[in-house]
Amino acid sequence: MSITYQPNKRKRAKTHGFLVRTKKFGGKRVLAARRRKGRKKLTV
C-alpha cells in the first residue's frame, strides 16, 4: 500500500474552499447546514 494523502493547501482550497462551495447549489446547502449547526469554521 502507498501513502495516499499528500497534503497540498492550494488543492485543498480549490476543491473544498468557500468560493467553490458558494458556486454550486449543493455547496450552498452545505454552508447553510454548517451555519445552522453553529460551526466555528464553515470551510477549509
N, C-alpha and C positions, 0 to 999 in steps of 0.2 A: 504494500500500500504506500502511496505517496502522500505527502502533506498537501492537502487541498486548499487550505486557507492561506492566501498570500496577501496580507493587508496592503491596501492602496487607498489613501484618503480621497484622492480625486475620483477614482472609480466608484467608491462607496457613496460619495456625494452625488455623482451623476446618475446613480441607479436608485438611491433611496433618499435623496435630499429633498428639501422643502419645495424647491422650484419644480422638480419632477412630479411630486405629489399633487401640487396645485394645478398641473396641466390636465390631468385626467379626472374623470368623474369618480372612479374608484378611489383615486388618491385623495380627492376632496372628502370622500366618505371616511377614509382612514383618519385624516386630520380631525374631522368633526368628532369621530369616536374617541380619539385620544384627548381632545379638548374636554369632551363630556366626562371622561374618566378622571380628568384633572392631572394629566401628565405634566411633569416639570419640563421635559423635552419632548417636542412633538416629532421631530425627525433628527437625523444624524447631526 
